[in-house]
Amino acid sequence: MRSEDYKSIRELSKVCVLSEYSLRRLARENVLPCVYAGRKCLVDVKKFNEMLDRWADNPGEQPRF
């Protein structure tokens, strides 16, 4: 696991369309591809981008990783 493969929700929200609140909600709903290191949620950036691509192709579908 390399550090550039994962970003915190705060870091991801700065380069993503989704807000911190939306990303945290998706993490709570187990939709966001993430792992927890203590209290910190780390998002797998590669899987997240794949999820967004699938979601863009099928907007009515629930995003899953």
C-alpha positions in Angstrom: 0.0 0.0 0.0 1.5 3.3 -1.1 0.5 6.6 0.4 -0.5 8.0 -3.0 -3.0 5.2 -3.4 -5.1 6.5 -0.5 -6.4 9.9 0.5 -8.2 11.2 3.5 -11.8 12.4 3.0 -10.6 16.0 3.5 -7.9 15.6 0.9 -10.2 13.9 -1.6 -12.9 16.6 -1.2 -10.4 19.3 -2.3 -9.9 17.6 -5.7 -13.3 16.0 -6.1 -16.8 17.2 -7.0 -18.3 15.8 -3.8 -18.2 17.6 -0.5 -16.7 16.2 2.7 -20.2 15.7 4.1 -21.2 13.6 1.1 -18.0 11.5 1.2 -18.4 10.8 4.9 -22.1 9.8 4.3 -21.0 7.4 1.6 -18.3 6.0 3.9 -21.0 5.4 6.7 -23.2 3.7 4.1 -20.4 1.4 3.0 -20.5 2.7 -0.5 -17.1 4.4 -0.5 -14.1 2.2 -1.1 -12.2 3.0 2.1 -10.4 1.6 5.1 -10.1 3.1 8.6 -6.8 3.8 10.3 -8.0 4.5 13.8 -10.6 7.2 13.3 -9.2 8.4 10.0 -11.0 7.2 6.9 -8.6 6.6 3.9 -10.2 6.3 0.5 -8.7 4.0 -2.2 -8.4 6.6 -5.0 -8.2 4.0 -7.8 -11.4 2.2 -6.8 -13.1 5.5 -6.1 -12.4 6.7 -9.7 -13.6 3.5 -11.1 -16.8 3.8 -9.0 -17.4 7.4 -10.3 -16.9 6.2 -13.9 -19.5 3.5 -13.5 -21.8 5.9 -11.8 -21.4 8.4 -14.6 -22.3 5.7 -17.1 -25.5 4.7 -15.2 -26.7 7.7 -13.2 -29.7 6.0 -11.7 -27.7 3.1 -10.3 -26.5 3.0 -6.7 -22.7 3.4 -6.7 -20.8 0.3 -5.5 -17.2 -0.5 -5.4 
